[in-house]
């Protein structure tokens, strides 16, 4: 994919708005960027994350329980940090602050729990066509994806649920990238759709049915055509 931004974004869903905002802004130290109204009683609190965007999606309606996705842990590089710091947010999401360069992470890393490393190697290398760093590590722009195999891992049931639910890649032409992904053997979750004048997006899935958003954001591309 031709990236409009080299940093991959990550989104969570929560019912604990105030506690989560306090944690991510105060304990993790993410600068607030903007608030987007998503409709249906939901809001997206966007935060800067080493070039990526951390999307804290809050719903005033109860979010039904759902199995965790394969997005297992967020690792955030911190220049000058002396040692790894393990944290958990109010919903139990794992966060790890690491010295810059730890495990090769210069911006962020996402630890993935996957059912089959073999399947994910094929998916990342041949379907997404991103760079392989080692047998269990892939680089998408500046973001590292670190794979841990769990053969008991079951497919994700969808995007709805608490915790880390999806990642986002920013591209220049979402329709072209979506169709090319399908032509290489990928699976779609939602076809391209336009969100007002803000973005045109689609959703695809990996071998464990984790959701990936493909986004053509007007603030980056200058046009949604």
PyMOL commands that set and color helices and strands:
alter all, ss='L'
color gray80, all
select helices_A, chain A and resi 17-27+102-104+117-127+174-183+218-221
alter helices_A, ss='H'
color red, helices_A
select strands_A, chain A and resi 9-14+32-39+42-49+52-59+71-78+85-88+94-99+108-114+131-134+137-140+143-149+163-170+187-195+199-205+211-217
alter strands_A, ss='S'
color yellow, strands_A
deselect
rebuild
show_as cartoon
